[in-house]
Amino acid sequence: MTVPRAHRLQAIAVPLGAVLLVAALVVARRPDAFTRPQFWAEDGTFWFAAAYNDGPLVGLQTPAGGYYQSFARLTAAASLYFGLREAPLLFNVAAVLAQILAPLYLLSSRFARTIPDVRLRLLAALLVVGAPNTFEVQSNVTNAQTHLALLGFLIVVADAPQRAWWTVLDVCGLVLTGLSGPTCVFLVIVALLVWWREGSARHVVQLVTVAAVAVVQGLAIVSTGPATRIATPLGASLRRLLTLLGGQIFFAGMLGQATYERFFGGGGEASWLLPCLGLVGLLVVARASVLTSSWPLRMLILFAGLVLAAALLSPVVGAAPRWRTLELPGVGGRYYVLPILAWLAVLLWGACADPRPGARWLARLALAAVLLIGLPRDWRVAPREDFHFPDQVARFASAPPGTLVRIPIPPAGWHMALRKR
């Protein structure tokens, strides 16, 4: 049977339109990544500098920060073919591509049975793209591993594919996400539970794939991780844990970092409100995990909880005590992204499916606060300080071969050292 031309055009136009729309929303959060492209922090200091100085593929076999970060290494290798001037733009394009994969996967047919209402899938994708208190992971390659971790999770809990090529893409996605960050170690637990519940051959393949890359990352973590960890005091306590959860996840994850900073700019350790919010938020999440019939939601809560627990055991932040520092607005944002998304998923479930009408209305009010306050106030990332990268490229081009040139990049105090060939 011949497929009508209008249907063929629709089959192309709808996915393409979704890609362009999601990409446009991501770019709109940090437009200076494209209007004034520069390297950012580790993107230049570690990834590009290593690829340029040591060779494009040497770094792939070298862990960084205690684990393999293949996406960053591959991006740096590819950027060498575009030259120094265009390399930051390529990094930013790669970061956006990594960032749009999870919301696009959520919008695809792979979640048509889990979330049948396409309007809810659109809202869920919007929450992923615009989640408040996630400035640190916007449009940079170093923190793309957070977005890839979410993609890996979605692959594991997604509906069964209708076509064989989806399975191939799933395996490739799990390998890439697993070798680009340490969260695959916790994804093994999710994959094991999903296989135990579903028992299909597809889930066996996923479990084996996730377990294999987790073994690779686990060996790197055990052999190189301790040397990369900070040894300053944690300052851990139950009150600080509840303050951190209440402030960074349940409050800022709903109303935004800008609102959090306005009301609790000093961290809030002396305030009784944030620990109370932390306790209430934990009870709400626990209640949802018990009452929901959504297996993916339960798995997201578990996965996000494991990732956050591991991060809090050894956070890479500056001043000690580290848990006290983590309470401050704008600190450690990469650690909160998955827990914030789990929190937003709980609110979305509560607004639509909570068995108690009163609880549904409370969740709707909270979700309205996210959409009307949190997303707008936290949407735009402040532009990076301009270090006039084209001028730095010209200075590098004029340097004699063999010269070690230090190029300043944002944030202030960072630079990358390139030895001119």
Secondary structure in CASP SS format (residue, H / E / C, confidence):
PFRMAT SS
TARGET T0000
AUTHOR 0000-0000-0000
METHOD secondary structure of the structure
MODEL  1
M C 1.00
T C 1.00
V C 1.00
P C 1.00
R H 1.00
A H 1.00
H H 1.00
R H 1.00
L H 1.00
Q H 1.00
A H 1.00
I H 1.00
A H 1.00
V H 1.00
P H 1.00
L H 1.00
G H 1.00
A H 1.00
V H 1.00
L H 1.00
L H 1.00
V H 1.00
A H 1.00
A H 1.00
L H 1.00
V H 1.00
V H 1.00
A H 1.00
R H 1.00
R C 1.00
P C 1.00
D H 1.00
A H 1.00
F H 1.00
T H 1.00
R C 1.00
P C 1.00
Q C 1.00
F C 1.00
W C 1.00
A C 1.00
E H 1.00
D H 1.00
G H 1.00
T H 1.00
F H 1.00
W H 1.00
F H 1.00
A H 1.00
A H 1.00
A H 1.00
Y H 1.00
N H 1.00
D H 1.00
G C 1.00
P C 1.00
L C 1.00
V H 1.00
G H 1.00
L H 1.00
Q H 1.00
T C 1.00
P C 1.00
A E 1.00
G C 1.00
G C 1.00
Y E 1.00
Y C 1.00
Q C 1.00
S H 1.00
F H 1.00
A H 1.00
R H 1.00
L H 1.00
T H 1.00
A H 1.00
A H 1.00
A H 1.00
S H 1.00
L H 1.00
Y H 1.00
F H 1.00
G H 1.00
L H 1.00
R H 1.00
E H 1.00
A H 1.00
P H 1.00
L H 1.00
L H 1.00
F H 1.00
N H 1.00
V H 1.00
A H 1.00
A H 1.00
V H 1.00
L H 1.00
A H 1.00
Q H 1.00
I H 1.00
L H 1.00
A H 1.00
P H 1.00
L H 1.00
Y H 1.00
L H 1.00
L H 1.00
S C 1.00
S H 1.00
R H 1.00
F H 1.00
A C 1.00
R C 1.00
T C 1.00
I C 1.00
P C 1.00
D C 1.00
V H 1.00
R H 1.00
L H 1.00
R H 1.00
L H 1.00
L H 1.00
A H 1.00
A H 1.00
L H 1.00
L H 1.00
V H 1.00
V H 1.00
G H 1.00
A C 1.00
P C 1.00
N C 1.00
T C 1.00
F H 1.00
E H 1.00
V H 1.00
Q C 1.00
S C 1.00
N C 1.00
V C 1.00
T C 1.00
N C 1.00
A H 1.00
Q H 1.00
T H 1.00
H H 1.00
L H 1.00
A H 1.00
L H 1.00
L H 1.00
G H 1.00
F H 1.00
L H 1.00
I H 1.00
V H 1.00
V H 1.00
A C 1.00
D C 1.00
A C 1.00
P C 1.00
Q C 1.00
R C 1.00
A H 1.00
W H 1.00
W H 1.00
T H 1.00
V H 1.00
L H 1.00
D H 1.00
V H 1.00
C H 1.00
G H 1.00
L H 1.00
V H 1.00
L H 1.00
T H 1.00
G H 1.00
L C 1.00
S C 1.00
G C 1.00
P C 1.00
T C 1.00
C H 1.00
V H 1.00
F H 1.00
L H 1.00
V H 1.00
I H 1.00
V H 1.00
A H 1.00
L H 1.00
L H 1.00
V H 1.00
W H 1.00
W H 1.00
R H 1.00
E H 1.00
G C 1.00
S C 1.00
A H 1.00
R H 1.00
H H 1.00
V H 1.00
V H 1.00
Q H 1.00
L H 1.00
V H 1.00
T H 1.00
V H 1.00
A H 1.00
A H 1.00
V H 1.00
A H 1.00
V H 1.00
V H 1.00
Q H 1.00
G H 1.00
L H 1.00
A H 1.00
I H 1.00
V H 1.00
S H 1.00
T H 1.00
G H 1.00
P H 1.00
A H 1.00
T H 1.00
R C 1.00
I C 1.00
A C 1.00
T C 1.00
P C 1.00
L C 1.00
G C 1.00
A C 1.00
S C 1.00
L H 1.00
R H 1.00
R H 1.00
L H 1.00
L H 1.00
T H 1.00
L H 1.00
L H 1.00
G H 1.00
G H 1.00
Q H 1.00
I H 1.00
F H 1.00
F H 1.00
A H 1.00
G H 1.00
M H 1.00
L H 1.00
G C 1.00
Q H 1.00
A H 1.00
T H 1.00
Y H 1.00
E H 1.00
R H 1.00
F H 1.00
F H 1.00
G C 1.00
G C 1.00
G C 1.00
G C 1.00
E C 1.00
A C 1.00
S C 1.00
W C 1.00
L H 1.00
L H 1.00
P H 1.00
C H 1.00
L H 1.00
G H 1.00
L H 1.00
V H 1.00
G H 1.00
L H 1.00
L H 1.00
V H 1.00
V H 1.00
A H 1.00
R H 1.00
A H 1.00
S H 1.00
V H 1.00
L H 1.00
T C 1.00
S C 1.00
S C 1.00
W H 1.00
P H 1.00
L H 1.00
R H 1.00
M H 1.00
L H 1.00
I H 1.00
L H 1.00
F H 1.00
A H 1.00
G H 1.00
L H 1.00
V H 1.00
L H 1.00
A H 1.00
A H 1.00
A H 1.00
L H 1.00
L H 1.00
S C 1.00
P C 1.00
V C 1.00
V C 1.00
G C 1.00
A C 1.00
A C 1.00
P C 1.00
R H 1.00
W H 1.00
R H 1.00
T H 1.00
L H 1.00
E C 1.00
L C 1.00
P C 1.00
G C 1.00
V C 1.00
G C 1.00
G H 1.00
R H 1.00
Y H 1.00
Y H 1.00
V H 1.00
L H 1.00
P H 1.00
I H 1.00
L H 1.00
A H 1.00
W H 1.00
L H 1.00
A H 1.00
V H 1.00
L H 1.00
L H 1.00
W H 1.00
G H 1.00
A H 1.00
C H 1.00
A H 1.00
D C 1.00
P C 1.00
R C 1.00
P H 1.00
G H 1.00
A H 1.00
R H 1.00
W H 1.00
L H 1.00
A H 1.00
R H 1.00
L H 1.00
A H 1.00
L H 1.00
A H 1.00
A H 1.00
V H 1.00
L H 1.00
L H 1.00
I H 1.00
G H 1.00
L H 1.00
P H 1.00
R H 1.00
D H 1.00
W C 1.00
R C 1.00
V C 1.00
A C 1.00
P C 1.00
R C 1.00
E C 1.00
D C 1.00
F C 1.00
H C 1.00
F H 1.00
P H 1.00
D H 1.00
Q H 1.00
V H 1.00
A H 1.00
R H 1.00
F H 1.00
A H 1.00
S C 1.00
A C 1.00
P C 1.00
P C 1.00
G C 1.00
T C 1.00
L E 1.00
V E 1.00
R E 1.00
I E 1.00
P E 1.00
I E 1.00
P C 1.00
P C 1.00
A C 1.00
G C 1.00
W E 1.00
H E 1.00
M E 1.00
A E 1.00
L E 1.00
R E 1.00
K C 1.00
R C 1.00
END
